[in-house]
Amino acid sequence: MSTVPVRSKGKTIASYASYNGTAMATPHVTGAAALYAAYHPGTTAAQIKAAILNSTTPTWSLSGKTLTGGRLNVLTY
């Protein structure tokens, strides 16, 4: 679920919608990269990418669907 703007009675209000794909993943991965960079000052973009890709949690339903076959896990940094 993500917050989305919705027009109601001429006003813009907050609502929720469900999406999938990179549109939903990008904010999470960006946040993970920012957290890693904050805890590991001086790391390069390549190092951050490697850390994210190497710390995924294997998930059988993602096997063959994602580069790593797993899901993002920031707890393993």
Backbone atoms as SQL, in Angstrom:
CREATE TABLE atoms (id INTEGER PRIMARY KEY, chain TEXT, resi INTEGER, resn TEXT, atom TEXT, x REAL, y REAL, z REAL);
INSERT INTO atoms VALUES
  (1, 'A', 1, 'MET', 'N', 0.837, -1.174, 0.000),
  (2, 'A', 1, 'MET', 'CA', 0.000, 0.000, 0.000),
  (3, 'A', 1, 'MET', 'C', 0.885, 1.241, 0.000),
  (4, 'A', 2, 'SER', 'N', 0.406, 2.264, -0.687),
  (5, 'A', 2, 'SER', 'CA', 1.114, 3.527, -0.725),
  (6, 'A', 2, 'SER', 'C', 0.100, 4.661, -0.651),
  (7, 'A', 3, 'THR', 'N', 0.544, 5.773, -0.141),
  (8, 'A', 3, 'THR', 'CA', -0.339, 6.932, -0.129),
  (9, 'A', 3, 'THR', 'C', -0.415, 7.522, -1.524),
  (10, 'A', 4, 'VAL', 'N', -1.592, 7.987, -1.884),
  (11, 'A', 4, 'VAL', 'CA', -1.814, 8.614, -3.190),
  (12, 'A', 4, 'VAL', 'C', -2.781, 9.777, -3.021),
  (13, 'A', 5, 'PRO', 'N', -2.637, 10.809, -3.859),
  (14, 'A', 5, 'PRO', 'CA', -3.609, 11.909, -3.801),
  (15, 'A', 5, 'PRO', 'C', -4.880, 11.527, -4.565),
  (16, 'A', 6, 'VAL', 'N', -6.009, 11.904, -4.027),
  (17, 'A', 6, 'VAL', 'CA', -7.300, 11.631, -4.662),
  (18, 'A', 6, 'VAL', 'C', -8.137, 12.904, -4.608),
  (19, 'A', 7, 'ARG', 'N', -8.838, 13.222, -5.698),
  (20, 'A', 7, 'ARG', 'CA', -9.730, 14.377, -5.709),
  (21, 'A', 7, 'ARG', 'C', -11.093, 13.955, -5.176),
  (22, 'A', 8, 'SER', 'N', -11.598, 14.713, -4.204),
  (23, 'A', 8, 'SER', 'CA', -12.909, 14.449, -3.647),
  (24, 'A', 8, 'SER', 'C', -13.592, 15.771, -3.360),
  (25, 'A', 9, 'LYS', 'N', -14.720, 15.993, -3.981),
  (26, 'A', 9, 'LYS', 'CA', -15.492, 17.214, -3.788),
  (27, 'A', 9, 'LYS', 'C', -14.651, 18.460, -4.022),
  (28, 'A', 10, 'GLY', 'N', -13.787, 18.397, -5.059),
  (29, 'A', 10, 'GLY', 'CA', -12.969, 19.542, -5.422),
  (30, 'A', 10, 'GLY', 'C', -11.717, 19.739, -4.597),
  (31, 'A', 11, 'LYS', 'N', -11.479, 18.838, -3.647),
  (32, 'A', 11, 'LYS', 'CA', -10.291, 18.937, -2.809),
  (33, 'A', 11, 'LYS', 'C', -9.413, 17.707, -3.021),
  (34, 'A', 12, 'THR', 'N', -8.138, 17.903, -2.802),
  (35, 'A', 12, 'THR', 'CA', -7.209, 16.780, -2.860),
  (36, 'A', 12, 'THR', 'C', -7.049, 16.222, -1.462),
  (37, 'A', 13, 'ILE', 'N', -7.319, 14.936, -1.324),
  (38, 'A', 13, 'ILE', 'CA', -7.189, 14.277, -0.031),
  (39, 'A', 13, 'ILE', 'C', -6.234, 13.090, -0.176),
  (40, 'A', 14, 'ALA', 'N', -5.759, 12.588, 0.947),
  (41, 'A', 14, 'ALA', 'CA', -4.874, 11.435, 0.936),
  (42, 'A', 14, 'ALA', 'C', -5.700, 10.155, 0.939),
  (43, 'A', 15, 'SER', 'N', -5.238, 9.193, 0.177),
  (44, 'A', 15, 'SER', 'CA', -5.863, 7.885, 0.148),
  (45, 'A', 15, 'SER', 'C', -4.764, 6.842, 0.021),
  (46, 'A', 16, 'TYR', 'N', -5.146, 5.594, -0.187),
  (47, 'A', 16, 'TYR', 'CA', -4.185, 4.517, -0.333),
  (48, 'A', 16, 'TYR', 'C', -4.490, 3.723, -1.592),
  (49, 'A', 17, 'ALA', 'N', -3.453, 3.163, -2.179),
  (50, 'A', 17, 'ALA', 'CA', -3.620, 2.310, -3.350),
  (51, 'A', 17, 'ALA', 'C', -2.545, 1.229, -3.322),
  (52, 'A', 18, 'SER', 'N', -2.842, 0.141, -3.978),
  (53, 'A', 18, 'SER', 'CA', -1.893, -0.966, -4.060),
  (54, 'A', 18, 'SER', 'C', -1.324, -1.022, -5.470),
  (55, 'A', 19, 'TYR', 'N', -0.002, -1.048, -5.556),
  (56, 'A', 19, 'TYR', 'CA', 0.693, -1.155, -6.830),
  (57, 'A', 19, 'TYR', 'C', 1.747, -2.241, -6.683),
  (58, 'A', 20, 'ASN', 'N', 2.373, -2.587, -7.805),
  (59, 'A', 20, 'ASN', 'CA', 3.499, -3.509, -7.724),
  (60, 'A', 20, 'ASN', 'C', 4.571, -3.074, -8.712),
  (61, 'A', 21, 'GLY', 'N', 5.713, -3.694, -8.623),
  (62, 'A', 21, 'GLY', 'CA', 6.802, -3.384, -9.541),
  (63, 'A', 21, 'GLY', 'C', 7.751, -2.336, -9.001),
  (64, 'A', 22, 'THR', 'N', 8.545, -1.789, -9.909),
  (65, 'A', 22, 'THR', 'CA', 9.592, -0.862, -9.495),
  (66, 'A', 22, 'THR', 'C', 9.041, 0.431, -8.899),
  (67, 'A', 23, 'ALA', 'N', 7.845, 0.813, -9.271),
  (68, 'A', 23, 'ALA', 'CA', 7.271, 2.039, -8.713),
  (69, 'A', 23, 'ALA', 'C', 7.120, 1.935, -7.199),
  (70, 'A', 24, 'MET', 'N', 6.875, 0.753, -6.709),
  (71, 'A', 24, 'MET', 'CA', 6.740, 0.567, -5.263),
  (72, 'A', 24, 'MET', 'C', 8.067, 0.209, -4.620),
  (73, 'A', 25, 'ALA', 'N', 8.935, -0.459, -5.338),
  (74, 'A', 25, 'ALA', 'CA', 10.216, -0.901, -4.765),
  (75, 'A', 25, 'ALA', 'C', 11.218, 0.239, -4.639),
  (76, 'A', 26, 'THR', 'N', 11.201, 1.168, -5.567),
  (77, 'A', 26, 'THR', 'CA', 12.215, 2.222, -5.600),
  (78, 'A', 26, 'THR', 'C', 12.315, 3.010, -4.293),
  (79, 'A', 27, 'PRO', 'N', 11.222, 3.459, -3.692),
  (80, 'A', 27, 'PRO', 'CA', 11.364, 4.206, -2.432),
  (81, 'A', 27, 'PRO', 'C', 11.976, 3.374, -1.311),
  (82, 'A', 28, 'HIS', 'N', 11.681, 2.087, -1.279),
  (83, 'A', 28, 'HIS', 'CA', 12.231, 1.226, -0.230),
  (84, 'A', 28, 'HIS', 'C', 13.730, 1.026, -0.420),
  (85, 'A', 29, 'VAL', 'N', 14.140, 0.772, -1.652),
  (86, 'A', 29, 'VAL', 'CA', 15.568, 0.566, -1.922),
  (87, 'A', 29, 'VAL', 'C', 16.336, 1.871, -1.713),
  (88, 'A', 30, 'THR', 'N', 15.755, 2.980, -2.111),
  (89, 'A', 30, 'THR', 'CA', 16.396, 4.277, -1.892),
  (90, 'A', 30, 'THR', 'C', 16.588, 4.539, -0.406),
  (91, 'A', 31, 'GLY', 'N', 15.579, 4.245, 0.379),
  (92, 'A', 31, 'GLY', 'CA', 15.687, 4.393, 1.833),
  (93, 'A', 31, 'GLY', 'C', 16.746, 3.478, 2.413),
  (94, 'A', 32, 'ALA', 'N', 16.818, 2.252, 1.923),
  (95, 'A', 32, 'ALA', 'CA', 17.835, 1.308, 2.392),
  (96, 'A', 32, 'ALA', 'C', 19.229, 1.822, 2.057),
  (97, 'A', 33, 'ALA', 'N', 19.394, 2.366, 0.863),
  (98, 'A', 33, 'ALA', 'CA', 20.696, 2.917, 0.459),
  (99, 'A', 33, 'ALA', 'C', 21.072, 4.100, 1.351),
  (100, 'A', 34, 'ALA', 'N', 20.113, 4.936, 1.665),
  (101, 'A', 34, 'ALA', 'CA', 20.379, 6.090, 2.533),
  (102, 'A', 34, 'ALA', 'C', 20.756, 5.636, 3.945),
  (103, 'A', 35, 'LEU', 'N', 20.073, 4.627, 4.463),
  (104, 'A', 35, 'LEU', 'CA', 20.413, 4.101, 5.784),
  (105, 'A', 35, 'LEU', 'C', 21.820, 3.524, 5.796),
  (106, 'A', 36, 'TYR', 'N', 22.146, 2.760, 4.756),
  (107, 'A', 36, 'TYR', 'CA', 23.482, 2.170, 4.687),
  (108, 'A', 36, 'TYR', 'C', 24.548, 3.259, 4.642),
  (109, 'A', 37, 'ALA', 'N', 24.332, 4.249, 3.792),
  (110, 'A', 37, 'ALA', 'CA', 25.296, 5.347, 3.665),
  (111, 'A', 37, 'ALA', 'C', 25.453, 6.108, 4.976),
  (112, 'A', 38, 'ALA', 'N', 24.366, 6.263, 5.725),
  (113, 'A', 38, 'ALA', 'CA', 24.424, 6.975, 6.999),
  (114, 'A', 38, 'ALA', 'C', 25.253, 6.205, 8.034),
  (115, 'A', 39, 'TYR', 'N', 25.141, 4.879, 8.010),
  (116, 'A', 39, 'TYR', 'CA', 25.873, 4.062, 8.973),
  (117, 'A', 39, 'TYR', 'C', 27.276, 3.684, 8.515),
  (118, 'A', 40, 'HIS', 'N', 27.546, 3.882, 7.212),
  (119, 'A', 40, 'HIS', 'CA', 28.857, 3.551, 6.649),
  (120, 'A', 40, 'HIS', 'C', 29.356, 4.733, 5.814),
  (121, 'A', 41, 'PRO', 'N', 29.716, 5.841, 6.465),
  (122, 'A', 41, 'PRO', 'CA', 30.172, 7.018, 5.727),
  (123, 'A', 41, 'PRO', 'C', 31.376, 6.687, 4.838),
  (124, 'A', 42, 'GLY', 'N', 31.398, 7.306, 3.683),
  (125, 'A', 42, 'GLY', 'CA', 32.519, 7.132, 2.773),
  (126, 'A', 42, 'GLY', 'C', 32.394, 5.960, 1.820),
  (127, 'A', 43, 'THR', 'N', 31.316, 5.189, 1.924),
  (128, 'A', 43, 'THR', 'CA', 31.152, 4.076, 0.992),
  (129, 'A', 43, 'THR', 'C', 30.760, 4.597, -0.382),
  (130, 'A', 44, 'THR', 'N', 31.135, 3.853, -1.389),
  (131, 'A', 44, 'THR', 'CA', 30.799, 4.233, -2.762),
  (132, 'A', 44, 'THR', 'C', 29.425, 3.684, -3.129),
  (133, 'A', 45, 'ALA', 'N', 28.892, 4.178, -4.221),
  (134, 'A', 45, 'ALA', 'CA', 27.606, 3.672, -4.706),
  (135, 'A', 45, 'ALA', 'C', 27.698, 2.183, -5.007),
  (136, 'A', 46, 'ALA', 'N', 28.813, 1.741, -5.578),
  (137, 'A', 46, 'ALA', 'CA', 28.994, 0.320, -5.887),
  (138, 'A', 46, 'ALA', 'C', 29.004, -0.524, -4.613),
  (139, 'A', 47, 'GLN', 'N', 29.628, -0.012, -3.556),
  (140, 'A', 47, 'GLN', 'CA', 29.658, -0.735, -2.286),
  (141, 'A', 47, 'GLN', 'C', 28.271, -0.819, -1.655),
  (142, 'A', 48, 'ILE', 'N', 27.524, 0.253, -1.762),
  (143, 'A', 48, 'ILE', 'CA', 26.161, 0.252, -1.222),
  (144, 'A', 48, 'ILE', 'C', 25.304, -0.740, -1.992),
  (145, 'A', 49, 'LYS', 'N', 25.411, -0.722, -3.310),
  (146, 'A', 49, 'LYS', 'CA', 24.653, -1.670, -4.133),
  (147, 'A', 49, 'LYS', 'C', 24.989, -3.103, -3.757),
  (148, 'A', 50, 'ALA', 'N', 26.276, -3.392, -3.634),
  (149, 'A', 50, 'ALA', 'CA', 26.696, -4.748, -3.270),
  (150, 'A', 50, 'ALA', 'C', 26.153, -5.142, -1.897),
  (151, 'A', 51, 'ALA', 'N', 26.197, -4.230, -0.943),
  (152, 'A', 51, 'ALA', 'CA', 25.693, -4.523, 0.404),
  (153, 'A', 51, 'ALA', 'C', 24.204, -4.846, 0.368),
  (154, 'A', 52, 'ILE', 'N', 23.450, -4.080, -0.408),
  (155, 'A', 52, 'ILE', 'CA', 22.007, -4.323, -0.512),
  (156, 'A', 52, 'ILE', 'C', 21.741, -5.673, -1.170),
  (157, 'A', 53, 'LEU', 'N', 22.422, -5.941, -2.270),
  (158, 'A', 53, 'LEU', 'CA', 22.196, -7.199, -2.995),
  (159, 'A', 53, 'LEU', 'C', 22.658, -8.413, -2.191),
  (160, 'A', 54, 'ASN', 'N', 23.696, -8.247, -1.384),
  (161, 'A', 54, 'ASN', 'CA', 24.227, -9.374, -0.620),
  (162, 'A', 54, 'ASN', 'C', 23.530, -9.597, 0.712),
  (163, 'A', 55, 'SER', 'N', 22.602, -8.738, 1.068),
  (164, 'A', 55, 'SER', 'CA', 21.936, -8.886, 2.370),
  (165, 'A', 55, 'SER', 'C', 20.456, -9.222, 2.234),
  (166, 'A', 56, 'THR', 'N', 20.041, -9.650, 1.063),
  (167, 'A', 56, 'THR', 'CA', 18.633, -9.996, 0.896),
  (168, 'A', 56, 'THR', 'C', 18.295, -11.272, 1.649),
  (169, 'A', 57, 'THR', 'N', 17.039, -11.425, 1.969),
  (170, 'A', 57, 'THR', 'CA', 16.538, -12.634, 2.594),
  (171, 'A', 57, 'THR', 'C', 16.000, -13.537, 1.494),
  (172, 'A', 58, 'PRO', 'N', 16.568, -14.746, 1.327),
  (173, 'A', 58, 'PRO', 'CA', 16.077, -15.644, 0.282),
  (174, 'A', 58, 'PRO', 'C', 14.580, -15.897, 0.456),
  (175, 'A', 59, 'THR', 'N', 13.853, -15.795, -0.643),
  (176, 'A', 59, 'THR', 'CA', 12.401, -15.964, -0.611),
  (177, 'A', 59, 'THR', 'C', 11.999, -16.835, -1.793),
  (178, 'A', 60, 'TRP', 'N', 11.483, -18.030, -1.525),
  (179, 'A', 60, 'TRP', 'CA', 11.232, -18.993, -2.598),
  (180, 'A', 60, 'TRP', 'C', 10.328, -18.440, -3.684),
  (181, 'A', 61, 'SER', 'N', 9.351, -17.631, -3.330),
  (182, 'A', 61, 'SER', 'CA', 8.411, -17.107, -4.330),
  (183, 'A', 61, 'SER', 'C', 9.056, -16.069, -5.252),
  (184, 'A', 62, 'LEU', 'N', 10.242, -15.584, -4.891),
  (185, 'A', 62, 'LEU', 'CA', 10.946, -14.613, -5.726),
  (186, 'A', 62, 'LEU', 'C', 12.058, -15.244, -6.563),
  (187, 'A', 63, 'SER', 'N', 12.283, -16.533, -6.367),
  (188, 'A', 63, 'SER', 'CA', 13.316, -17.238, -7.114),
  (189, 'A', 63, 'SER', 'C', 13.032, -17.138, -8.614),
  (190, 'A', 64, 'GLY', 'N', 14.002, -16.632, -9.351),
  (191, 'A', 64, 'GLY', 'CA', 13.842, -16.466, -10.789),
  (192, 'A', 64, 'GLY', 'C', 13.092, -15.208, -11.196),
  (193, 'A', 65, 'LYS', 'N', 12.586, -14.473, -10.215),
  (194, 'A', 65, 'LYS', 'CA', 11.836, -13.251, -10.501),
  (195, 'A', 65, 'LYS', 'C', 12.628, -11.992, -10.178),
  (196, 'A', 66, 'THR', 'N', 13.602, -12.120, -9.287),
  (197, 'A', 66, 'THR', 'CA', 14.435, -10.979, -8.918),
  (198, 'A', 66, 'THR', 'C', 15.898, -11.360, -9.110),
  (199, 'A', 67, 'LEU', 'N', 16.742, -10.376, -9.164),
  (200, 'A', 67, 'LEU', 'CA', 18.171, -10.608, -9.357),
  (201, 'A', 67, 'LEU', 'C', 18.743, -11.524, -8.281),
  (202, 'A', 68, 'THR', 'N', 18.319, -11.340, -7.055),
  (203, 'A', 68, 'THR', 'CA', 18.882, -12.097, -5.942),
  (204, 'A', 68, 'THR', 'C', 18.017, -13.283, -5.523),
  (205, 'A', 69, 'GLY', 'N', 16.772, -13.325, -5.958),
  (206, 'A', 69, 'GLY', 'CA', 15.876, -14.361, -5.487),
  (207, 'A', 69, 'GLY', 'C', 15.438, -14.130, -4.049),
  (208, 'A', 70, 'GLY', 'N', 15.588, -12.879, -3.600),
  (209, 'A', 70, 'GLY', 'CA', 15.223, -12.568, -2.229),
  (210, 'A', 70, 'GLY', 'C', 14.588, -11.219, -2.101),
  (211, 'A', 71, 'ARG', 'N', 14.298, -10.857, -0.848),
  (212, 'A', 71, 'ARG', 'CA', 13.680, -9.564, -0.566),
  (213, 'A', 71, 'ARG', 'C', 14.620, -8.686, 0.248),
  (214, 'A', 72, 'LEU', 'N', 14.411, -7.429, 0.151),
  (215, 'A', 72, 'LEU', 'CA', 15.241, -6.441, 0.844),
  (216, 'A', 72, 'LEU', 'C', 15.232, -6.695, 2.343),
  (217, 'A', 73, 'ASN', 'N', 16.421, -6.624, 2.952),
  (218, 'A', 73, 'ASN', 'CA', 16.533, -6.816, 4.396),
  (219, 'A', 73, 'ASN', 'C', 17.580, -5.855, 4.929),
  (220, 'A', 74, 'VAL', 'N', 17.144, -4.782, 5.534),
  (221, 'A', 74, 'VAL', 'CA', 18.099, -3.797, 6.068),
  (222, 'A', 74, 'VAL', 'C', 18.622, -4.177, 7.442),
  (223, 'A', 75, 'LEU', 'N', 18.074, -5.177, 8.072),
  (224, 'A', 75, 'LEU', 'CA', 18.535, -5.575, 9.398),
  (225, 'A', 75, 'LEU', 'C', 19.881, -6.284, 9.363),
  (226, 'A', 76, 'THR', 'N', 20.317, -6.754, 8.203),
  (227, 'A', 76, 'THR', 'CA', 21.556, -7.508, 8.133),
  (228, 'A', 76, 'THR', 'C', 22.766, -6.635, 7.848),
  (229, 'A', 77, 'TYR', 'N', 22.594, -5.333, 7.734),
  (230, 'A', 77, 'TYR', 'CA', 23.741, -4.452, 7.477),
  (231, 'A', 77, 'TYR', 'C', 24.600, -4.459, 8.692);
